[in-house]
Amino acid sequence: MSRTLNLKNVPRETTTSVRVTVEEKAEMEKNAKELGFKTISDYLRYLHSSHNRTRSKLIEEAIPKESTIEIFYETERGKIYLGDSLDYLFNVAEEESVDLIMTSPPFGLVRKKSYGNEDADKYCDWFRPFAEGFKRVLKENGSLVIDIGGAWKPGSPTRSLYHFELLIMLCKEYGFHLCQEHYWWNPSKLPTPAEWVNVRRVRVKDAVNTIWWLSKTPYPKANNRKILAPYSESMLNLLKNGYQAKERPSGHVISDKFSKNNGGAVPPNLLAIANTESNGYYQEYCRKNGLEIHPARFPAQLPEYFIKFLTDPGDFVLDPFAGSCVTGMVAEQLGRNWACVELNAGYLQGAVARFHKEEDKQETVKSKKKTRTKPTKYEIWAPCSLPIDEEKEKVIEDGGRNRPPSMTTANAN
């Protein structure tokens, strides 16, 4: 018996072509016939609709049917929720109510962490319900900013592609637009992975996280005048002495408008922020009260950059993977309304310290410098800045397949 899809009332306004081998076409025709379809076209449409139904079912099963989320802590501007962020996204938050989702979800690491990261190869499937929820609550001109670190394949000096697969999924399956990728360079990052960097010497220090800035529209609200950086010494000299308009070697024509003082430089999409805080009030509070310190906190300057760039005071900021609620703290300080959602009650017990009164913090923190009094500047050397003797330093022929003999002997001893 032949099968037909219930598509009679749906106009077929376009066509597509798929290049296949003779063998693949024969297999498709055979599969279509076995399933009762008259044509390969009907068979392919069936597979497509089945995939969508399966995906929708998985998402539906992931959403809590009854809300059990609860308010853990509340301030004048925001709330910390204890519970599943899917519960918040589908049962608490109103549709198109959020101006900015600023978050750092559990990374798809190959080695399990205490904060519940997902395996890299299963990451996209795990993330799909959240993507559906993000699209539901985000305003049309709002932004989704995801800080996500990369991962190395187990036992290999090669990288997982999970964070790129996530980006492609969000754009192709959910219709998000990639406004711009950012890269967070942590100057204080240790030289990891140590096995491939320090021992076998075939990779360099992994010190950059990718940050995907996404939106539902190609034109989300934003203003880079709110995040200007200090001018360089050469630019200050140019502003002082003037600039002669001319064509550069690259072919770009720089007009005399280039010498206009705009109050600061437009920053690049490389964010240089050291993640070095180890004795701040939050950490001291956790130690004093025997609470677990969240192991994957991002520095306050990171959400500060995007909150200032993409929102105005009074807008609503959401962090669905809140951890120790750095995003909520920064949003509160900048006059935004906010919500943070976290599954781990232990992390939230320490997170409330971020919202204590400033006078209480003054008594506990050893260093009383709460704000940056001058711009922070980091230095990065150009590649190959140190001289080497290439007669002595040869490339490693086996690419690090085997450990250096000295290291193998040391381990044996």
N, C-alpha and C positions, 0 to 999 in steps of 0.2 A: 504494500500500500504506500502510495506516495505521500510525502508530508509537505505541507505548505506553512509558511509563516503568516501570522495575522498582520499583514502589512498592506492590505488592499486599499485602505483609506489614507495611506501615507504616500504622498507623491514622491516619486524617485526622480529628483531633479538633477542628479549628477552621476558621473561614473568614475571609476578608478581602475587602473590596470596594475597587475602584479606579475612580475617576471619570475617564472619558475622553470625548473628543468622538466624534461619530458617525463622522467620518473616521478617527480613531485606531482605533476598534473594527473598522471595515471592513478597515483595513490589518492589524490583528492576526489577524483571521479568515483573511485571504488568506495571510499568512505561515505561520500554523499549518497551513493546508491544503497549501501547497506543501512544507512539511517533513513532512507525513504525520501530523499530529496531529488528533485528532477534535475537541478543544475548545481554547479559549483557555487554560483552566486548565492543561492538559497542556503547552501551549506555554510558558507563563510558568514552570512548574516546571522545564522543560528549560533555559530561559535561566538560571534561578537556579543550577541544579546545574552548568551549563557554566561560569558565572562562578566558582563555588567551585573547580572543577577547574583552571581557568586560573590562579587565584590561588595554589592549592596547588602547582601545577607551577612557577610563578615562584619561590616561596619555596624549594622543594626544590632548584631549580637554583642558587640563591644560596648554599646551605649547602655548605661545603667537604666533599668526600667523605672525604678523608684529612687528618688534622690535621698542620699544619706549624708551628703556633704554638710559640714557645719562651720560656722564662723568661729575661728580660733582666737582671733585678736582683731581689734578695730581701732582706727584712729579717726580723726576728723575728716580725712579725705579718702581713706581706703580700708580694705578688709583683707585679712589673711584667712583663707579657707583651708580646712583640713579635709582631705578627701581626694577623690578621683577627678582630675581636670576634665575628663569627658562628661562627668556629672555636671560640672559647672558650665561647660560649653553648650550642652544641650538642654539642661533642666533649670539652670539658674539665670544665665546671661540672656539678655534680649537680643534678637537678631539685629545686626548692623548697629551695635552699641559701642564698639571698641575702636579707638583711633589708632592705637599702636599695640601690637603684640610683640613684646621684647622678651626673648627667652633663650635659654641654653638647654636644650633637651638632653637626656642621657645619650652619650655618644655610642655608636655601634662599635664597641671595642671587642677585641678577641679575648681579653682577660677580664673576668667579672670584677666589678667594683662594688663597694658597699651601697652605692646610691642607685643600683638597679639598672645598669646599662643593658641594652639589647644587643644580641649577636648581629654582626654586620650583615650577614646574608639574609636575615629576617627583618631587617630594619624597616624597609619600605612598607611591608605588610603591617607591621606594628604601628607605623606612623599614619596610615590612611585614615583611621577614624578621627585622629586629631586634625588632619588636614581638612576633613569635612566640617569639623567644628569650627576651625579657624575661619573658613570661608563663610560660615553661618553668622558669626558674631562680628566680623570685621566690617567697618563702614566702607562704602564704595571708594572713598578717597583715602582710606587708612593704609597702614603698612604692616607687614609681617617681617620681623627681623629675627633670624635664626643663627646663633653662634654655634658652630658645630666643628669639632676637631676631627682630624683624619685618623685612620687606623692602619696598622701594619698587618700583613698576613702572617699567620702563625709560622714561626720558624723560617721566615723568608724576608730578605731585605726589599720587599716589594709592597706596594700600597694597595689597600682596599679602595674600591671605587664607590663605596656605599653612600658617601655624602654627595657625590655627583649624581648618583642614581636617584637620591632623594630630591635633588633640585629638578632634575628632568621630570620626575613623577609629578611634582607640585605644579610645574608649568604645563606639561602635556595632558595630565589626567584631570587636574583641578582648575586649569585656566589662569593660574597666577602668572604674573609678568615679573621677570627678573629686572628690577630697576638698576641695580648695580651690585656687583660683588665687592665685599670689603675683605681685607686681610688684617687680622689682629696679630701683630708681632709682639711677643712677650720677651723683652731684652733680658729678663732674669731667668728664662727657661733653662733648665739643666740640659746637658748634651745627651739627649735621648733620640732613638733607642741606643743604649750604651753598647750593646753587643755589636751593632753595625757601625757605630760612630767611633767609640773609644777603643774597642778591642780589635775588630777586623778592619777598621778604617776605610770602609767602602761607601759610607753615606755621610751627610753633614747633619748638623743639629736640626731637629725638627722643632721649630720655634714659632710657627704660624698657624693660626686657626682660620678657617674660612667663615665668613659671615654673609649669608644670603639675605639681601634686602629685596623683598617681594611685595607685590600689591595686586589688587583685583583689577586695577585699571593701569594703563601706561602712564597715567598722570596723577599719582597720589600727591597729597599736599606735602610740601617740603620747602625749606629756605636755607641755603648754605651760608647766608650772611649771619646766621645765628651760631655758627660753629667755626668762625674764622680763627686762624693760627697767626702767631707773630710773623712779621716779615723777616726774611733772612738778612744777613748783613749786606749782601750784594744788592738786594732789592732796596734796602734802606739807603744805600749809597746812590742807587739809581734815582730814587725819589728826590734825593737831596740835590744831585747834580744834573738831573734831566736825562732823557733818552732820545737818541736820534733815530727816527723811524727808518727802517730799512728791511730788506729781505734777508732772512737767515739762510744758512747753508741748506737747511731742510726744505726750503722753498716757501716757508711760512712768512707772510708779511706782517711785521709787528708795527702797529700804528703808534702815534704819539699818545694815544689813550692808555697805552701800557704803563705810562709813568704816572698815572692818576693814583692817588692814595685812597684806597677803599676801606681803610681802617684795619686791614689785615689780609692775610693770604688765604685763598680757598684751600682747605686741606686736601691731601691725596686720599685715596681709598686704602692706604696702608696706615693702620692705627698703631702707633708705637706706645704701648701702655705696659709698664712692668707690673706683674702681679706678685708683689713682694710683701704685702701686709701680713704680719704674723703676730703682732702684739697690740692690735687695736682693741677697742672696747668690746666688740663682739667676741673676739677670741678670749679676752680676759674674763668676760662674763661666763662663757662656757666652761673655762677651766675652773673658775671659782665655784661653779654650781655642779660640776661633774657632768656636763652635757657634751654630747658629741659635736665636734666642729665639722661642718660640711666640708668634704675634701675637694670639691670642685667649684669653688666660688670664683665668679669673675670680678674684676676690679670695678669700683663704682664709676670710674671714668668711661667705661664701655657703654652702659645704658645711658649715662649722662649725654654722651655724644648723640645717640639716636633720638632720645627723648627731646632734646633741644632742637635737633635738626628737623624732626618730623611731627612735632606737636606744639601746641600752645598751652599756656596755663589754663586749667579748667578742663582740658581734654582727658580722655580715659585711657589708661595704660594697663595692659594685662600681661602677667607672667604665669603661664600655666604649668611650668616646671620650676617652681620658685626656689627650692632649696633653702637657703638662709635669707631669702627675700631682699637681696641687694637692689633689685629693680624697684620694689615697693618703697624702699628707703629713699632712693634717689627721686622717684616720682613725688613722694611726699615733700621732700625738700624743695623741689622745683614747682610746687603748686599745682600738680596734676592729680586728678582722681585716679584710683588704681585698685587692682585686685591681684592677689597672689594666691596660687593654689599649690598645695604640696601634700603628698601622700604620707610622708614620714613625720609623725608627731614629734619625735625626738629632735629633728632639725628645727621645727617651729618653736620649740621651747627655747632654743638659743636665739632664733631669729627675732623674737620680740625685743631683744636687747637693742636692736638697731633703731627702735622707736622710743627709747627711753629719753628723758629730758636731758638737755645738754649739760645742766649742772651736775647731774648724776654721773655722766660720762667723764666730766672733768676730774672727779675724785678718783676714778679708777684707772684711767689711761695714764701711763707713765709719761708719754710724749703728748703734750697738749696742743700740738699743731693739727687742727682739725681740717683746715682748708689750705689749698695751695696758694701761697703768697706770691709766687712768681712762676712763670711758665716752666714746665719740666721739659728738659731737652735731652735726647739720647743721641749717642754717636754710633754710627755703623761704618766700618771700614770698607773701602772698595775691595772687590775680590782680588786675590793675588797681591795683597799689599806687602807681604813679607817675602824676602828673597829666599829661594831654595836652590839646592844643588841637585839638578836633575840627573846627574851621574850617580848620585846615591839614592835619590827617591824615585823609584820606578812604580809604574802602575801595577796594581795587584792582579796578576794574570788570571787567577781563578775567580775574581770578583767577590771574594769573601766566602767562597763555598766551604773552605776549611779554615779553622782557627789558626792563627800564627803559632808556630812550634813553641815559642817561649810561653804563650798563654796556656797551651795544652799541658806543657810540663808543669807549670805552676799549679794548675788545677789538680794534676795527678798527685802532687806533693801535699 
